[in-house]
Amino acid sequence: MQKRIPAVLMRGGTSKGVFFHDRHLPRDQEVRDRVILAAYGSPDPNRRQIDGLGGAVSVTSKTAIISPSPDPAFDVVYNFGQVAIDRPMVEYKGNCGNISAAVGPFAVDEGLVRAVEPITRVRIKQLNTDKLIVAEVPVRDGGHDEEGDYAIDGVPGTGGRITLHFMDPAGSMTGRLLPTGHPRDEIEVPGLGRITVSFVDAANPVVFVRAETLGLKGTEIQEIDAGAALRAKLEAIRSQAAVILGLAETPEEATARSQAVPKIALVSPPRDYVDLGGRPIPSGQVDLVVRIMSMGTLHKAYAVTGAICTAGAAKIEGSVVNQVLREEAHDRVEIRLGHPGGRLTPGAVMSKKDGQFHYEKAIIGRTARRLMEGHVLVPARHFQT
């Protein structure tokens, strides 16, 4: 026998996931996670999620759990879960900025906020990071208007622009924009020796490394995607960073239990390259070149939370990101990031007082679309306590 759970499949930015109302899921957290894993077809040792709704890659194995906010300062509460593909784990550490883009449209279409044309502002309490996100959602005829001419690299076609304001995004998990107190640190990584990195925590914690540190130009795509030895080096740095940031006790624990955060990103100066679609990206159209890992694999575009963190880090003098940033971009709000799928342009409003940086807000445009609605079927045995 199977049980039916109301659910909506949504694309948010360059990610996709199943959206649930909190009230429709089991109260017991262990049972809830089992149900979500079963809905996605995880764990699957073959990494195909063939027996569920998961898409076999990290960007399509995400979930959002939504509820009305009891606090009048917010409209809805949004809990993000990264559903592991080959292990029985739903990770609630950190947030997904792309999935965040679909929360406002979901709230509008589900009647959780009053629809106001042409733009409805949805105040989102992001539960994982305890932060406010304000989504400006295009609305027509009482629902989310997904039609428009706004394009984002990594998604075919165009859609209605959803503008996200990530308010005071610093210290999402560590409590500080610069968790170590320094814009740049030298750390010891087993097998690699001492390397220079920057730890920045905004929207999600990220450890930044200059591509040249690993002998790369920074424009590589296939070399990272298919390079098992290179990915192992990146994971060695990331897992060591997790320990330094207090997100795991050991590197082994970080690899096993904290795959989503911290994220690791490679940065390099503006260079010409060809994106995954075969399109030339001239160096003059980007302010730096970036690559970010997602659950151990190369993100084929760029994580939105990573972009928010990168834009903020670019404005912090002395950081490895600031060091590779195009000179003319230092005084601009918007930072043009060159990623494997094309370009992404987050805006970062940063101030400095008494030598301390304050990340006031990040701004980014996304699109989203409701793909399917109805019920997901989960075998009844997964509901047993």
Salt bridges, closest charged atoms under 4 A:
ASP22 OD2 - ARG27 NH1 3.08
ASP22 OD1 - ARG32 NH1 2.93
GLU30 OE2 - ARG34 NH1 3.69
ASP75 OD1 - ARG123 NH2 2.98
ASP86 OD2 - ARG47 NH1 3.09
ASP86 OD1 - ARG87 NE 3.47
GLU110 OE1 - HIS21 NE2 2.77
GLU110 OE2 - ARG370 NH2 2.51
ASP130 OD1 - LYS125 NZ 2.39
GLU136 OE2 - HIS165 NE2 3.14
ASP145 OD1 - ARG140 NH2 3.61
ASP153 OD1 - ARG279 NH2 3.14
ASP168 OD2 - LYS131 NZ 3.75
ASP185 OD1 - HIS182 ND1 3.22
GLU186 OE1 - ARG194 NE 3.19
GLU188 OE1 - ARG194 NH1 3.73
GLU212 OE2 - ARG210 NE 3.56
ASP225 OD1 - LYS300 NZ 3.25
GLU235 OE1 - ARG238 NE 2.83
ASP275 OD2 - ARG279 NE 2.90
ASP287 OD1 - ARG326 NE 3.58
ASP287 OD1 - ARG332 NH2 2.82
ASP287 OD1 - ARG336 NH2 2.96
GLU317 OE1 - LYS352 NZ 3.97
GLU328 OE1 - ARG326 NH1 3.88
GLU373 OE1 - ARG370 NE 2.71
